Amino acid sequence: MSFDTASMTPQDSLVALMIAVSASDENIRTSELVMIQGLVNHLPVFSGYDGDRLKRMGEIVFDLFEEEDGLDALFGLIRDALPERLNETAYALACDVAAADGRLRETELRLLEEIRHELNIDRLHAAAIERGARARFMKL
């Protein structure tokens, strides 16, 4: 895989993480893609982000998922590019993408657990973030 890791921005790392959550169950749903696009288009953390990079981040995630230690490599890229102060933001975005289709699958739950560990998210903070996502995606 040819990708200059020095060119990965904090915003790229957030996008890559969201795509990874969506792809974790090997079935990227339209609701998840719409969620990712909406978050990128509307959240202040993505201000000035080139939306054309979404496709490239998707390619990187898919390439990494084909490698034996691809998830570890992805987390390494994310940790290198993402300022620590955005770790909880990254986890919140991951939770929103996971919840977007109204159902959390086992693979998504395992990946969220790994994200919590890799980004050193305090369990109490993670629970609050997860509860917020659950509240935002409740159905009547």
HELIX and SHEET records of a PDB file:
HELIX    1   1 THR A    5  SER A    7  5                                   3    
HELIX    2   2 PRO A   10  ALA A   23  1                                  14    
HELIX    3   3 THR A   30  HIS A   42  1                                  13    
HELIX    4   4 PRO A   44  PHE A   46  5                                   3    
HELIX    5   5 ARG A   53  PHE A   65  1                                  13    
HELIX    6   6 GLY A   70  ALA A   81  1                                  12    
HELIX    7   7 GLU A   84  LEU A   86  5                                   3    
HELIX    8   8 ASN A   87  ALA A   99  1                                  13    
HELIX    9   9 GLU A  106  GLU A  118  1                                  13    
HELIX   10  10 ARG A  123  ARG A  136  1                                  14    
END                                                                             
